[in-house]
Amino acid sequence: MENKLTFKDLNLISELNKALTKQKYTTPTPIQSRSIPDLLKGRDLIGIAQTGTGKTAAFVLPILQNMTEKHPRKIKALVLAPTRELAAQIGESFSVYGEFLRFRHTVIFGGVGQGKQVQALARGVDIVVATPGRLLDLMQQKKLNLNDIEFFVLDEADRMLDMGFIHDIKKVLAILPQKKQSLFFSATMSKEINKLANALLKDPVHVEVTAQATTVDLIEQYIFFIDASSKEKLLLELLRQKHLTSVLIFTRTKHRANKIALFLNKNDIASDAIHGNKSQNARTKAINDFKTGNIKVLVATDIAARGIDIDDISHVINFELPNEPESYVHRIGRTARAGAEGTAFSFCSAEERDYLRDIEKLIKKKIKVMDHTFHSETAKNAVGAAAKPKPKKSFGRNSGFKNNTSKNKQFNNNKSGNRFNRRPKRNV
């Protein structure tokens, strides 16, 4: 029934329909057809939706429509996103769908100078899309006022919590007006997420477009059991196959992402890496090069990949399995977007074997095992201690980082030890 609807059936204003027609969008996705009517009526909403389901348009279109008779140039809508890339994508959606409306928006995030962002706010905007860190910075500097907010969107709430933004989100919520329409989106629904949603929403509509924490049916999934020392060789063998045209590779660490990109470029496979230590300009260039086909491979960490919205990724490769099974769902959801088919390859060494068991338990299916040149029975059959990552090396027998003993206090207070006590730098 939902697929027979068109955007013209959703009672959108002519300016929005004109923008949709220009983009050749005629049929709403399930989350759009199920969300937009209630959002146009002013209802709060909780949406459980993975990336690639069209959730951005599901909230951008109603916000633009419900703002049409509001006084301009005061911030009426605030969208919080976990990463720079996702914030930029949402900002682009406001530009595309709002092309024939008079509203102004701006996107604010860290990693770049705040000058242009402050100038945009000073000129006056109706919509702000922001990452939490930079938003709070500008609020503390009194560069923006959120007293007139009527629409608030918290996007990818699960990733927000994963990145440690819960306290920042609560600070923002405390400042926002009580009377507003609130929208809450997450790919998964944990107890903590549910608690946050209950605190934010009033009598919300609940929309879930796919079963919670399940993978997209169009994605073919394969597992490669392999020793860690052979992973680069297997990767090279796979990437030299012609049908792997646009490949997103995931690693658990920034260092590994850089190392793989360097290795591939040395072997004549055009690649780049994105992660939190890269400058915003470098990340934007890498994503644009990937979109336009200037590079075949983009290597990313989980956090950096949030917000990548590219329809024609042919393959996702998990060079390293994630230590959180939900991240596997996010990762492979980068392919098979917009109704296309896609393929996900995952490398599993012995010490990642328990990660794979957790993933298969979550998605409620066994991933097909792929035969290959470097197959490892050791990895396939690992159990117990052999199936877990090796413990990290300690700083000495009596370093005692777990317990703040007097000996440890002395270490922590000396000049060289202070770096262990510093709060990690937040990349947003």
Summary of the structure (lengths in Angstrom):
residues: 428
radius of gyration: 22.9
end to end distance: 40.0
largest distance: 70.9
contacts: 1393
relative contact order: 0.12
helix: 43%
strand: 15%
